[in-house]
């Protein structure tokens, strides 16, 4: 059976420059060397995002619980949380260890997408 080699989340955003800046400056992503008009390709380690500018799309903030799009696991959640907070991240749920054994927090992007970041506690 073929193995999956990776993935990239694809998100519609209203203002590509604003969203790209948020992922770079607040969440610490780097811009990938892929270039296409109306798109930003970003990565932080193996986690990849593709932002497409769609100024007329329904804002993700209006999607309710459907605006969750990823849970990303990191090796040091406390350090990453501190990094995001220092960079002005909009934290939706505070950093805490959940009953299911994951220490996690979540953020909201400028378009209203929500991302969870966590670390499995052992």
N, CA, C and O atoms as a Tinker XYZ file with bonds, in Angstrom:
   488  protein
     1  N      0.841000   -1.172000    0.000000    73     2
     2  CA     0.000000    0.000000    0.000000    64     1     3
     3  C      0.896000    1.248000    0.000000    63     2     4     5
     4  O      1.837000    1.308000    0.791000    81     3
     5  N      0.639000    2.241000   -0.854000    73     3     6
     6  CA     1.453000    3.456000   -0.883000    64     5     7
     7  C      1.372000    4.233000    0.425000    63     6     8     9
     8  O      0.312000    4.320000    1.044000    81     7
     9  N      2.499000    4.795000    0.836000    73     7    10
    10  CA     2.546000    5.629000    2.036000    64     9    11
    11  C      2.244000    7.070000    1.680000    63    10    12    13
    12  O      2.610000    7.540000    0.603000    81    11
    13  N      1.574000    7.770000    2.584000    73    11    14
    14  CA     1.399000    9.205000    2.429000    64    13    15
    15  C      2.714000    9.863000    2.806000    63    14    16    17
    16  O      3.359000    9.439000    3.765000    81    15
    17  N      3.120000   10.878000    2.082000    73    15    18
    18  CA     4.408000   11.522000    2.317000    64    17    19
    19  C      4.292000   12.880000    2.985000    63    18    20    21
    20  O      5.291000   13.421000    3.460000    81    19
    21  N      3.118000   13.427000    3.029000    73    19    22
    22  CA     2.932000   14.734000    3.647000    64    21    23
    23  C      1.571000   15.271000    3.283000    63    22    24    25
    24  O      0.787000   14.618000    2.594000    81    23
    25  N      1.303000   16.476000    3.757000    73    23    26
    26  CA     0.033000   17.114000    3.438000    64    25    27
    27  C      0.215000   18.621000    3.517000    63    26    28    29
    28  O      1.202000   19.115000    4.063000    81    27
    29  N     -0.736000   19.333000    2.973000    73    27    30
    30  CA    -0.742000   20.790000    3.049000    64    29    31
    31  C     -2.195000   21.217000    3.199000    63    30    32    33
    32  O     -3.026000   20.881000    2.355000    81    31
    33  N     -2.515000   21.954000    4.262000    73    31    34
    34  CA    -3.854000   22.500000    4.452000    64    33    35
    35  C     -4.049000   23.640000    3.466000    63    34    36    37
    36  O     -3.131000   24.428000    3.238000    81    35
    37  N     -5.236000   23.735000    2.881000    73    35    38
    38  CA    -5.552000   24.789000    1.929000    64    37    39
    39  C     -6.666000   25.640000    2.526000    63    38    40    41
    40  O     -7.738000   25.133000    2.859000    81    39
    41  N     -6.402000   26.943000    2.658000    73    39    42
    42  CA    -7.363000   27.849000    3.286000    64    41    43
    43  C     -7.651000   29.043000    2.393000    63    42    44    45
    44  O     -6.743000   29.603000    1.779000    81    43
    45  N     -8.919000   29.429000    2.324000    73    43    46
    46  CA    -9.311000   30.661000    1.640000    64    45    47
    47  C     -9.163000   31.811000    2.630000    63    46    48    49
    48  O     -9.623000   31.726000    3.768000    81    47
    49  N     -8.519000   32.884000    2.186000    73    47    50
    50  CA    -8.327000   34.072000    3.031000    64    49    51
    51  C     -8.771000   35.307000    2.255000    63    50    52    53
    52  O     -8.725000   35.334000    1.025000    81    51
    53  N     -9.199000   36.321000    2.989000    73    51    54
    54  CA    -9.664000   37.553000    2.337000    64    53    55
    55  C     -8.526000   38.449000    1.892000    63    54    56    57
    56  O     -8.585000   39.025000    0.805000    81    55
    57  N     -7.507000   38.576000    2.697000    73    55    58
    58  CA    -6.384000   39.457000    2.381000    64    57    59
    59  C     -5.104000   38.643000    2.509000    63    58    60    61
    60  O     -4.647000   38.359000    3.616000    81    59
    61  N     -4.533000   38.270000    1.374000    73    59    62
    62  CA    -3.383000   37.373000    1.364000    64    61    63
    63  C     -2.194000   37.954000    2.117000    63    62    64    65
    64  O     -1.515000   37.230000    2.846000    81    63
    65  N     -1.933000   39.239000    1.956000    73    63    66
    66  CA    -0.790000   39.862000    2.631000    64    65    67
    67  C     -0.957000   39.826000    4.142000    63    66    68    69
    68  O     -0.006000   39.512000    4.859000    81    67
    69  N     -2.145000   40.141000    4.638000    73    67    70
    70  CA    -2.405000   40.140000    6.085000    64    69    71
    71  C     -2.259000   38.730000    6.643000    63    70    72    73
    72  O     -1.614000   38.536000    7.673000    81    71
    73  N     -2.847000   37.756000    5.979000    73    71    74
    74  CA    -2.788000   36.374000    6.477000    64    73    75
    75  C     -1.375000   35.810000    6.413000    63    74    76    77
    76  O     -0.931000   35.137000    7.343000    81    75
    77  N     -0.666000   36.081000    5.319000    73    75    78
    78  CA     0.716000   35.609000    5.195000    64    77    79
    79  C      1.570000   36.202000    6.306000    63    78    80    81
    80  O      2.376000   35.499000    6.916000    81    79
    81  N      1.400000   37.479000    6.567000    73    79    82
    82  CA     2.159000   38.143000    7.637000    64    81    83
    83  C      1.852000   37.507000    8.995000    63    82    84    85
    84  O      2.762000   37.317000    9.802000    81    83
    85  N      0.590000   37.178000    9.258000    73    83    86
    86  CA     0.210000   36.548000   10.525000    64    85    87
    87  C      0.917000   35.192000   10.699000    63    86    88    89
    88  O      1.502000   34.921000   11.748000    81    87
    89  N      0.857000   34.358000    9.676000    73    87    90
    90  CA     1.496000   33.036000    9.779000    64    89    91
    91  C      3.008000   33.159000    9.957000    63    90    92    93
    92  O      3.618000   32.369000   10.678000    81    91
    93  N      3.607000   34.146000    9.301000    73    91    94
    94  CA     5.052000   34.345000    9.431000    64    93    95
    95  C      5.414000   34.969000   10.775000    63    94    96    97
    96  O      6.221000   34.416000   11.522000    81    95
    97  N      4.827000   36.100000   11.076000    73    95    98
    98  CA     5.253000   36.885000   12.231000    64    97    99
    99  C      4.679000   36.406000   13.553000    63    98   100   101
   100  O      5.328000   36.566000   14.587000    81    99
   101  N      3.501000   35.832000   13.557000    73    99   102
   102  CA     2.873000   35.402000   14.810000    64   101   103
   103  C      3.074000   33.920000   15.076000    63   102   104   105
   104  O      3.394000   33.526000   16.197000    81   103
   105  N      2.887000   33.095000   14.046000    73   103   106
   106  CA     2.992000   31.641000   14.240000    64   105   107
   107  C      4.357000   31.080000   13.866000    63   106   108   109
   108  O      4.618000   29.900000   14.102000    81   107
   109  N      5.231000   31.896000   13.291000    73   107   110
   110  CA     6.605000   31.474000   13.018000    64   109   111
   111  C      6.799000   30.608000   11.792000    63   110   112   113
   112  O      7.759000   29.839000   11.732000    81   111
   113  N      5.918000   30.711000   10.814000    73   111   114
   114  CA     6.062000   29.953000    9.570000    64   113   115
   115  C      7.067000   30.641000    8.653000    63   114   116   117
   116  O      7.359000   31.827000    8.807000    81   115
   117  N      7.590000   29.878000    7.700000    73   115   118
   118  CA     8.462000   30.415000    6.669000    64   117   119
   119  C      7.750000   30.298000    5.327000    63   118   120   121
   120  O      6.975000   29.367000    5.106000    81   119
   121  N      8.015000   31.241000    4.438000    73   119   122
   122  CA     7.440000   31.198000    3.099000    64   121   123
   123  C      8.222000   30.177000    2.277000    63   122   124   125
   124  O      9.451000   30.229000    2.221000    81   123
   125  N      7.515000   29.257000    1.647000    73   123   126
   126  CA     8.134000   28.238000    0.802000    64   125   127
   127  C      8.557000   28.855000   -0.532000    63   126   128   129
   128  O      8.038000   29.903000   -0.919000    81   127
   129  N      9.490000   28.220000   -1.236000    73   127   130
   130  CA     9.957000   28.770000   -2.520000    64   129   131
   131  C      8.973000   28.571000   -3.676000    63   130   132   133
   132  O      9.312000   28.874000   -4.820000    81   131
   133  N      7.770000   28.071000   -3.408000    73   131   134
   134  CA     6.744000   27.920000   -4.445000    64   133   135
   135  C      6.103000   29.289000   -4.649000    63   134   136   137
   136  O      5.860000   30.007000   -3.680000    81   135
   137  N      5.829000   29.655000   -5.893000    73   135   138
   138  CA     5.252000   30.959000   -6.159000    64   137   139
   139  C      4.151000   30.826000   -7.201000    63   138   140   141
   140  O      4.362000   30.265000   -8.276000    81   139
   141  N      2.961000   31.355000   -6.867000    73   139   142
   142  CA     1.845000   31.403000   -7.808000    64   141   143
   143  C      1.004000   32.623000   -7.453000    63   142   144   145
   144  O      0.765000   32.873000   -6.272000    81   143
   145  N      0.553000   33.380000   -8.432000    73   143   146
   146  CA    -0.252000   34.566000   -8.138000    64   145   147
   147  C     -1.494000   34.225000   -7.314000    63   146   148   149
   148  O     -2.213000   33.273000   -7.619000    81   147
   149  N     -1.731000   35.013000   -6.270000    73   147   150
   150  CA    -2.907000   34.813000   -5.430000    64   149   151
   151  C     -2.762000   33.741000   -4.374000    63   150   152   153
   152  O     -3.737000   33.399000   -3.704000    81   151
   153  N     -1.564000   33.201000   -4.208000    73   151   154
   154  CA    -1.325000   32.119000   -3.250000    64   153   155
   155  C     -0.092000   32.398000   -2.409000    63   154   156   157
   156  O      0.853000   33.040000   -2.868000    81   155
   157  N     -0.108000   31.908000   -1.170000    73   155   158
   158  CA     1.088000   31.852000   -0.316000    64   157   159
   159  C      1.244000   30.424000    0.157000    63   158   160   161
   160  O      0.285000   29.802000    0.614000    81   159
   161  N      2.462000   29.903000    0.046000    73   159   162
   162  CA     2.794000   28.561000    0.502000    64   161   163
   163  C      3.733000   28.735000    1.683000    63   162   164   165
   164  O      4.798000   29.339000    1.550000    81   163
   165  N      3.339000   28.202000    2.855000    73   163   166
   166  CA     4.108000   28.397000    4.079000    64   165   167
   167  C      4.323000   27.071000    4.787000    63   166   168   169
   168  O      3.534000   26.137000    4.644000    81   167
   169  N      5.422000   27.002000    5.565000    73   167   170
   170  CA     5.731000   25.790000    6.332000    64   169   171
   171  C      6.357000   26.153000    7.655000    63   170   172   173
   172  O      7.026000   27.177000    7.795000    81   171
   173  N      6.127000   25.304000    8.603000    73   171   174
   174  CA     6.899000   25.300000    9.853000    64   173   175
   175  C      7.187000   23.841000   10.106000    63   174   176   177
   176  O      6.302000   23.081000   10.499000    81   175
   177  N      8.437000   23.448000    9.877000    73   175   178
   178  CA     8.778000   22.025000    9.945000    64   177   179
   179  C      7.938000   21.280000    8.921000    63   178   180   181
   180  O      7.807000   21.735000    7.785000    81   179
   181  N      7.363000   20.139000    9.305000    73   179   182
   182  CA     6.593000   19.350000    8.347000    64   181   183
   183  C      5.169000   19.856000    8.120000    63   182   184   185
   184  O      4.480000   19.364000    7.226000    81   183
   185  N      4.711000   20.839000    8.921000    73   183   186
   186  CA     3.349000   21.337000    8.765000    64   185   187
   187  C      3.311000   22.408000    7.690000    63   186   188   189
   188  O      4.037000   23.400000    7.767000    81   187
   189  N      2.458000   22.207000    6.681000    73   187   190
   190  CA     2.415000   23.093000    5.521000    64   189   191
   191  C      1.011000   23.654000    5.316000    63   190   192   193
   192  O      0.007000   22.974000    5.528000    81   191
   193  N      0.976000   24.914000    4.897000    73   191   194
   194  CA    -0.285000   25.595000    4.631000    64   193   195
   195  C     -0.193000   26.288000    3.280000    63   194   196   197
   196  O      0.857000   26.801000    2.893000    81   195
   197  N     -1.308000   26.290000    2.577000    73   195   198
   198  CA    -1.432000   26.980000    1.298000    64   197   199
   199  C     -2.599000   27.952000    1.453000    63   198   200   201
   200  O     -3.743000   27.532000    1.623000    81   199
   201  N     -2.307000   29.257000    1.393000    73   199   202
   202  CA    -3.328000   30.286000    1.533000    64   201   203
   203  C     -3.708000   30.805000    0.158000    63   202   204   205
   204  O     -2.842000   31.208000   -0.619000    81   203
   205  N     -4.992000   30.798000   -0.144000    73   203   206
   206  CA    -5.476000   31.320000   -1.418000    64   205   207
   207  C     -6.343000   32.543000   -1.183000    63   206   208   209
   208  O     -7.267000   32.516000   -0.371000    81   207
   209  N     -6.040000   33.613000   -1.897000    73   207   210
   210  CA    -6.793000   34.852000   -1.701000    64   209   211
   211  C     -8.159000   34.744000   -2.376000    63   210   212   213
   212  O     -8.265000   34.583000   -3.592000    81   211
   213  N     -9.203000   34.839000   -1.542000    73   211   214
   214  CA   -10.589000   34.738000   -1.994000    64   213   215
   215  C    -11.384000   35.843000   -1.302000    63   214   216   217
   216  O    -12.097000   35.571000   -0.336000    81   215
   217  N    -11.273000   37.079000   -1.776000    73   215   218
   218  CA   -11.884000   38.200000   -1.062000    64   217   219
   219  C    -13.399000   38.135000   -0.957000    63   218   220   221
   220  O    -13.976000   38.779000   -0.081000    81   219
   221  N    -14.057000   37.379000   -1.823000    73   219   222
   222  CA   -15.518000   37.311000   -1.794000    64   221   223
   223  C    -16.055000   36.064000   -1.081000    63   222   224   225
   224  O    -17.270000   35.881000   -1.001000    81   223
   225  N    -15.177000   35.212000   -0.568000    73   223   226
   226  CA   -15.620000   33.985000    0.115000    64   225   227
   227  C    -16.213000   34.313000    1.478000    63   226   228   229
   228  O    -15.895000   35.342000    2.076000    81   227
   229  N    -17.078000   33.429000    1.961000    73   227   230
   230  CA   -17.635000   33.599000    3.302000    64   229   231
   231  C    -16.498000   33.579000    4.311000    63   230   232   233
   232  O    -15.649000   32.689000    4.254000    81   231
   233  N    -16.457000   34.532000    5.230000    73   231   234
   234  CA   -15.388000   34.533000    6.235000    64   233   235
   235  C    -15.431000   33.266000    7.099000    63   234   236   237
   236  O    -16.501000   32.813000    7.507000    81   235
   237  N    -14.269000   32.718000    7.363000    73   235   238
   238  CA   -14.183000   31.516000    8.198000    64   237   239
   239  C    -14.800000   31.757000    9.569000    63   238   240   241
   240  O    -15.336000   30.828000   10.175000    81   239
   241  N    -14.732000   32.982000   10.064000    73   239   242
   242  CA   -15.300000   33.308000   11.374000    64   241   243
   243  C    -16.801000   33.043000   11.421000    63   242   244   245
   244  O    -17.352000   32.846000   12.503000    81   243
   245  N    -17.472000   33.034000   10.271000    73   243   246
   246  CA   -18.917000   32.804000   10.218000    64   245   247
   247  C    -19.286000   31.326000   10.112000    63   246   248   249
   248  O    -20.468000   30.988000   10.046000    81   247
   249  N    -18.294000   30.450000   10.094000    73   247   250
   250  CA   -18.546000   29.019000    9.925000    64   249   251
   251  C    -18.766000   28.277000   11.240000    63   250   252   253
   252  O    -18.962000   27.062000   11.230000    81   251
   253  N    -18.737000   28.973000   12.360000    73   251   254
   254  CA   -18.931000   28.318000   13.650000    64   253   255
   255  C    -17.876000   27.253000   13.892000    63   254   256   257
   256  O    -16.688000   27.480000   13.664000    81   255
   257  N    -18.313000   26.098000   14.352000    73   255   258
   258  CA   -17.372000   25.022000   14.649000    64   257   259
   259  C    -16.692000   24.454000   13.404000    63   258   260   261
   260  O    -15.743000   23.680000   13.523000    81   259
   261  N    -17.155000   24.821000   12.231000    73   259   262
   262  CA   -16.539000   24.331000   10.994000    64   261   263
   263  C    -15.293000   25.116000   10.607000    63   262   264   265
   264  O    -14.684000   24.834000    9.576000    81   263
   265  N    -14.904000   26.104000   11.424000    73   263   266
   266  CA   -13.682000   26.840000   11.095000    64   265   267
   267  C    -12.442000   26.246000   11.755000    63   266   268   269
   268  O    -11.350000   26.797000   11.617000    81   267
   269  N    -12.595000   25.113000   12.480000    73   267   270
   270  CA   -11.426000   24.359000   12.945000    64   269   271
   271  C    -10.844000   23.651000   11.738000    63   270   272   273
   272  O    -11.587000   23.050000   10.962000    81   271
   273  N     -9.512000   23.709000   11.559000    73   271   274
   274  CA    -8.982000   23.013000   10.392000    64   273   275
   275  C     -7.788000   22.130000   10.693000    63   274   276   277
   276  O     -7.429000   21.311000    9.846000    81   275
   277  N     -7.153000   22.246000   11.842000    73   275   278
   278  CA    -5.994000   21.383000   12.099000    64   277   279
   279  C     -5.673000   21.338000   13.589000    63   278   280   281
   280  O     -5.962000   22.272000   14.337000    81   279
   281  N     -5.072000   20.233000   13.993000    73   279   282
   282  CA    -4.418000   20.129000   15.293000    64   281   283
   283  C     -2.977000   19.754000   14.979000    63   282   284   285
   284  O     -2.706000   18.735000   14.343000    81   283
   285  N     -2.073000   20.587000   15.431000    73   283   286
   286  CA    -0.660000   20.419000   15.129000    64   285   287
   287  C      0.066000   20.015000   16.405000    63   286   288   289
   288  O     -0.101000   20.652000   17.446000    81   287
   289  N      0.869000   18.962000   16.328000    73   287   290
   290  CA     1.622000   18.511000   17.496000    64   289   291
   291  C      3.037000   19.069000   17.445000    63   290   292   293
   292  O      3.705000   19.026000   16.412000    81   291
   293  N      3.477000   19.593000   18.581000    73   291   294
   294  CA     4.814000   20.176000   18.701000    64   293   295
   295  C      5.567000   19.473000   19.819000    63   294   296   297
   296  O      4.957000   18.831000   20.674000    81   295
   297  N      6.890000   19.592000   19.814000    73   295   298
   298  CA     7.689000   18.875000   20.809000    64   297   299
   299  C      7.829000   19.635000   22.127000    63   298   300   301
   300  O      8.239000   19.052000   23.130000    81   299
   301  N      7.499000   20.909000   22.140000    73   299   302
   302  CA     7.561000   21.693000   23.376000    64   301   303
   303  C      6.438000   22.721000   23.353000    63   302   304   305
   304  O      6.639000   23.871000   22.962000    81   303
   305  N      5.261000   22.293000   23.776000    73   303   306
   306  CA     4.074000   23.132000   23.682000    64   305   307
   307  C      4.182000   24.391000   24.533000    63   306   308   309
   308  O      3.706000   25.449000   24.122000    81   307
   309  N      4.791000   24.301000   25.694000    73   307   310
   310  CA     4.922000   25.487000   26.546000    64   309   311
   311  C      5.788000   26.554000   25.874000    63   310   312   313
   312  O      5.454000   27.739000   25.906000    81   311
   313  N      6.885000   26.141000   25.274000    73   311   314
   314  CA     7.762000   27.088000   24.590000    64   313   315
   315  C      7.061000   27.692000   23.374000    63   314   316   317
   316  O      7.193000   28.888000   23.117000    81   315
   317  N      6.316000   26.875000   22.625000    73   315   318
   318  CA     5.617000   27.414000   21.461000    64   317   319
   319  C      4.502000   28.362000   21.887000    63   318   320   321
   320  O      4.305000   29.408000   21.269000    81   319
   321  N      3.780000   28.004000   22.927000    73   319   322
   322  CA     2.735000   28.891000   23.459000    64   321   323
   323  C      3.331000   30.241000   23.834000    63   322   324   325
   324  O      2.778000   31.285000   23.489000    81   323
   325  N      4.458000   30.221000   24.540000    73   323   326
   326  CA     5.114000   31.474000   24.943000    64   325   327
   327  C      5.535000   32.284000   23.715000    63   326   328   329
   328  O      5.419000   33.510000   23.707000    81   327
   329  N      6.025000   31.598000   22.679000    73   327   330
   330  CA     6.431000   32.266000   21.443000    64   329   331
   331  C      5.235000   32.952000   20.781000    63   330   332   333
   332  O      5.322000   34.115000   20.388000    81   331
   333  N      4.132000   32.236000   20.661000    73   331   334
   334  CA     2.938000   32.794000   20.030000    64   333   335
   335  C      2.400000   33.971000   20.840000    63   334   336   337
   336  O      2.006000   34.989000   20.271000    81   335
   337  N      2.383000   33.835000   22.152000    73   335   338
   338  CA     1.899000   34.931000   23.004000    64   337   339
   339  C      2.785000   36.166000   22.857000    63   338   340   341
   340  O      2.278000   37.284000   22.768000    81   339
   341  N      4.097000   35.973000   22.833000    73   339   342
   342  CA     5.027000   37.102000   22.709000    64   341   343
   343  C      4.872000   37.807000   21.366000    63   342   344   345
   344  O      5.181000   38.992000   21.242000    81   343
   345  N      4.393000   37.075000   20.361000    73   343   346
   346  CA     4.215000   37.643000   19.020000    64   345   347
   347  C      2.799000   38.181000   18.807000    63   346   348   349
   348  O      2.457000   38.582000   17.695000    81   347
   349  N      1.974000   38.196000   19.851000    73   347   350
   350  CA     0.636000   38.777000   19.759000    64   349   351
   351  C     -0.443000   37.853000   19.240000    63   350   352   353
   352  O     -1.451000   38.327000   18.715000    81   351
   353  N     -0.263000   36.537000   19.371000    73   351   354
   354  CA    -1.264000   35.591000   18.899000    64   353   355
   355  C     -2.584000   35.730000   19.640000    63   354   356   357
   356  O     -2.613000   36.052000   20.828000    81   355
   357  N     -3.682000   35.480000   18.919000    73   355   358
   358  CA    -5.025000   35.524000   19.501000    64   357   359
   359  C     -5.364000   34.130000   20.025000    63   358   360   361
   360  O     -5.898000   33.295000   19.294000    81   359
   361  N     -5.053000   33.890000   21.278000    73   359   362
   362  CA    -5.280000   32.576000   21.867000    64   361   363
   363  C     -6.752000   32.451000   22.250000    63   362   364   365
   364  O     -7.282000   33.278000   22.992000    81   363
   365  N     -7.407000   31.410000   21.737000    73   363   366
   366  CA    -8.820000   31.170000   22.021000    64   365   367
   367  C     -9.032000   30.330000   23.268000    63   366   368   369
   368  O     -9.900000   30.619000   24.092000    81   367
   369  N     -8.231000   29.297000   23.391000    73   367   370
   370  CA    -8.334000   28.454000   24.581000    64   369   371
   371  C     -6.955000   28.407000   25.231000    63   370   372   373
   372  O     -5.945000   28.218000   24.553000    81   371
   373  N     -6.924000   28.580000   26.542000    73   371   374
   374  CA    -5.635000   28.671000   27.235000    64   373   375
   375  C     -4.877000   27.351000   27.227000    63   374   376   377
   376  O     -5.449000   26.277000   27.038000    81   375
   377  N     -3.596000   27.467000   27.436000    73   375   378
   378  CA    -2.738000   26.294000   27.520000    64   377   379
   379  C     -3.110000   25.493000   28.755000    63   378   380   381
   380  O     -3.061000   26.007000   29.872000    81   379
   381  N     -3.480000   24.242000   28.556000    73   379   382
   382  CA    -3.797000   23.357000   29.678000    64   381   383
   383  C     -3.717000   21.907000   29.231000    63   382   384   385
   384  O     -3.828000   21.598000   28.044000    81   383
   385  N     -3.522000   21.026000   30.200000    73   383   386
   386  CA    -3.486000   19.592000   29.927000    64   385   387
   387  C     -4.912000   19.065000   29.999000    63   386   388   389
   388  O     -5.581000   19.193000   31.025000    81   387
   389  N     -5.365000   18.479000   28.916000    73   387   390
   390  CA    -6.727000   17.972000   28.804000    64   389   391
   391  C     -6.814000   16.554000   29.372000    63   390   392   393
   392  O     -5.795000   15.875000   29.498000    81   391
   393  N     -8.020000   16.104000   29.715000    73   391   394
   394  CA    -8.189000   14.751000   30.258000    64   393   395
   395  C     -7.721000   13.651000   29.313000    63   394   396   397
   396  O     -7.433000   12.540000   29.758000    81   395
   397  N     -7.641000   13.941000   28.026000    73   395   398
   398  CA    -7.208000   12.933000   27.047000    64   397   399
   399  C     -5.697000   12.878000   26.880000    63   398   400   401
   400  O     -5.187000   12.205000   25.984000    81   399
   401  N     -4.975000   13.596000   27.757000    73   399   402
   402  CA    -3.522000   13.474000   27.802000    64   401   403
   403  C     -2.754000   14.370000   26.846000    63   402   404   405
   404  O     -1.569000   14.141000   26.602000    81   403
   405  N     -3.409000   15.387000   26.303000    73   403   406
   406  CA    -2.720000   16.331000   25.418000    64   405   407
   407  C     -2.723000   17.703000   26.084000    63   406   408   409
   408  O     -3.769000   18.201000   26.499000    81   407
   409  N     -1.548000   18.303000   26.179000    73   407   410
   410  CA    -1.422000   19.678000   26.664000    64   409   411
   411  C     -1.559000   20.554000   25.432000    63   410   412   413
   412  O     -0.787000   20.414000   24.484000    81   411
   413  N     -2.547000   21.468000   25.433000    73   411   414
   414  CA    -2.858000   22.162000   24.198000    64   413   415
   415  C     -3.398000   23.563000   24.419000    63   414   416   417
   416  O     -3.820000   23.928000   25.516000    81   415
   417  N     -3.371000   24.339000   23.335000    73   415   418
   418  CA    -4.033000   25.632000   23.259000    64   417   419
   419  C     -4.460000   25.824000   21.813000    63   418   420   421
   420  O     -4.026000   25.087000   20.927000    81   419
   421  N     -5.310000   26.815000   21.578000    73   419   422
   422  CA    -5.733000   27.082000   20.206000    64   421   423
   423  C     -5.645000   28.571000   19.915000    63   422   424   425
   424  O     -5.696000   29.410000   20.815000    81   423
   425  N     -5.511000   28.873000   18.618000    73   423   426
   426  CA    -5.424000   30.264000   18.172000    64   425   427
   427  C     -6.476000   30.520000   17.098000    63   426   428   429
   428  O     -7.044000   29.602000   16.507000    81   427
   429  N     -6.706000   31.802000   16.877000    73   427   430
   430  CA    -7.596000   32.260000   15.808000    64   429   431
   431  C     -6.764000   33.098000   14.848000    63   430   432   433
   432  O     -5.996000   33.960000   15.274000    81   431
   433  N     -6.919000   32.843000   13.538000    73   431   434
   434  CA    -6.200000   33.602000   12.519000    64   433   435
   435  C     -7.000000   34.860000   12.168000    63   434   436   437
   436  O     -8.146000   34.997000   12.596000    81   435
   437  N     -6.417000   35.774000   11.402000    73   435   438
   438  CA    -7.144000   36.987000   11.022000    64   437   439
   439  C     -8.460000   36.712000   10.280000    63   438   440   441
   440  O     -9.393000   37.512000   10.357000    81   439
   441  N     -8.533000   35.594000    9.571000    73   439   442
   442  CA    -9.762000   35.251000    8.845000    64   441   443
   443  C    -10.753000   34.461000    9.686000    63   442   444   445
   444  O    -11.864000   34.184000    9.233000    81   443
   445  N    -10.367000   34.095000   10.904000    73   443   446
   446  CA   -11.270000   33.354000   11.774000    64   445   447
   447  C    -11.079000   31.854000   11.756000    63   446   448   449
   448  O    -11.855000   31.137000   12.388000    81   447
   449  N    -10.058000   31.343000   11.044000    73   447   450
   450  CA    -9.755000   29.915000   11.136000    64   449   451
   451  C     -9.199000   29.625000   12.526000    63   450   452   453
   452  O     -8.511000   30.463000   13.109000    81   451
   453  N     -9.491000   28.462000   13.047000    73   451   454
   454  CA    -8.967000   28.062000   14.353000    64   453   455
   455  C     -8.026000   26.871000   14.186000    63   454   456   457
   456  O     -8.315000   25.927000   13.450000    81   455
   457  N     -6.890000   26.938000   14.892000    73   455   458
   458  CA    -5.881000   25.883000   14.866000    64   457   459
   459  C     -5.586000   25.486000   16.300000    63   458   460   461
   460  O     -5.417000   26.351000   17.160000    81   459
   461  N     -5.523000   24.194000   16.568000    73   459   462
   462  CA    -5.089000   23.705000   17.865000    64   461   463
   463  C     -3.635000   23.262000   17.795000    63   462   464   465
   464  O     -3.208000   22.644000   16.820000    81   463
   465  N     -2.888000   23.583000   18.831000    73   463   466
   466  CA    -1.492000   23.141000   18.952000    64   465   467
   467  C     -1.395000   22.328000   20.232000    63   466   468   469
   468  O     -1.929000   22.737000   21.263000    81   467
   469  N     -0.728000   21.194000   20.185000    73   467   470
   470  CA    -0.664000   20.361000   21.366000    64   469   471
   471  C      0.578000   19.489000   21.439000    63   470   472   473
   472  O      1.335000   19.344000   20.480000    81   471
   473  N      0.751000   18.917000   22.622000    73   471   474
   474  CA     1.833000   17.974000   22.873000    64   473   475
   475  C      1.262000   16.827000   23.692000    63   474   476   477
   476  O      0.597000   17.049000   24.704000    81   475
   477  N      1.523000   15.597000   23.252000    73   475   478
   478  CA     1.081000   14.422000   23.996000    64   477   479
   479  C      1.923000   14.312000   25.251000    63   478   480   481
   480  O      3.153000   14.306000   25.189000    81   479
   481  N      1.257000   14.225000   26.384000    73   479   482
   482  CA     1.940000   14.136000   27.666000    64   481   483
   483  C      2.071000   12.679000   28.059000    63   482   484   485
   484  O      1.127000   11.903000   27.916000    81   483
   485  N      3.250000   12.304000   28.559000    73   483   486
   486  CA     3.461000   10.893000   28.934000    64   485   487
   487  C      3.759000   10.750000   30.376000    63   486   488
   488  O      3.963000    9.635000   30.856000    81   487
